[in-house]
Amino acid sequence: MKHVLTTALGLRLMDQEPEVRREAYLKLVHLGIKIEDFESAETRLLVIKEGMTDKDPRVTEVCMQFLATSIVEEVEVTIPWEKLTNKVKHTQENLPKSRRSRLIKSRRSSMASEMSQY
């Protein structure tokens, strides 16, 4: 099925209209198709070359998004809460008392923002 989609969308990537090319790259991203799903190295190079050298910057931007999703894998990281709190305690013990309270406040806010990302 992916072979049929990559062939059909690959043709749209070479269309004369920039909006059609842009939509084709967006469709690739939306469907989860990666650059390695194209059957040959020549086709993959052509898709990259055409997208990255497109005259319309919107097409180039979406091509970069497609390539990024093809290359970068999502990684889920779980950090044990004890590890975070132990690190803060160890750091606090080695600082002068006046600096500790400022550090605690900044660490709490940074830890809260880090945890909200997961």
N, C-alpha and C positions, 0 to 999 in steps of 0.2 A: 504494500500500500504506500509506504514512504517513497518507493522508487517512482511510482506514478505521480505523487505529489511533487517530488523534487523536479521531475521532468517538466511538469506543467508550470510550476512556479518559476522554474529556471528560465523558461521562455518569456515569462512576464518580466523577469529581471532585465531583459534586453529590449523591452518595449520602448517606443519613441517618446511616450508621454511620461514625464517624471512622476506624476501622481500614481500611475500604474506600477512603476518600478518601486516606489516607496511602499505602496500597499502590499506588493509581493514580499518585500523584506519583512514587513510587519506580520504578514500571514505566517511566514517561516518562524518568526519568534513566537507567535501565538500558538502555533501547532507543536512547538517544541522540536522542530527540525534543526539539526545541527549541521555544520559544514561537512562533517565526515559522512553524513547521510547521502551526499551526492556521490554518484557511482565511480567517477574517475578523478584522478589528480588534475587532469586538464580542466575538467568542469569546475572543480573546486577553485582552482587558480583563476579561472575566468569570472566566477561569481565574485571572488574577492577583488580582482582587478577592476571589474566594471563598477562595483559598488563603491570602492574607495576612490576612484577617479571620476565619478559622476560629476557633471557640471552643476547639478542641483544640490546645494548643501543639505537639504532635508533628506535626500536619498542617502548621501554619505553618512549622515548621522544615524539613520536607521540601520544602515549596513554595519556600522560600528557596533550598534546594539546587538544585532544578529550575531556578529563575530564574538562579542563578549559573552553572550549566553552560550555560544558554542564552545568556548574555551574554558570559562570559569565554571567550576562546579560549586553548587551550594554545599556548604559544610555546616553541620549543626554541632555546636560546641556546648558542652555542659560543664560548668565550673561549679564544683562543690562549694556551698556557702561557707563551710568551715575554712576552706583554703583562703577565701577572700578575707574573712574576719581575722584569721591568724596572721595574715600578712599585714593587716592594719595594726593589730596589737603589737607585732614585732617592731614595726616602724615607729609607733608611738613611744615605745619604751626607750628608744635610742635618741629621742629628740628632747630639747629643753621644754619645760612645762608651758611656757608662753606660746610656743610654736605648735604644741599638740592640739590645742582647741581649734586653731585655724585649719590644721591638717584634717582633723576629724570631720569638720564641716565640709571641706572640699572633697574628701574621699566619699562621704555619704552621698553627696550629689552626683559624683562621677560613677559610683557603683550603681546608683538608681538608674542613671541613664544607660549604663552598660546592660543592666538586667532588662530594661525595657526593650532593648534591641532583640533579645532572645524571646 
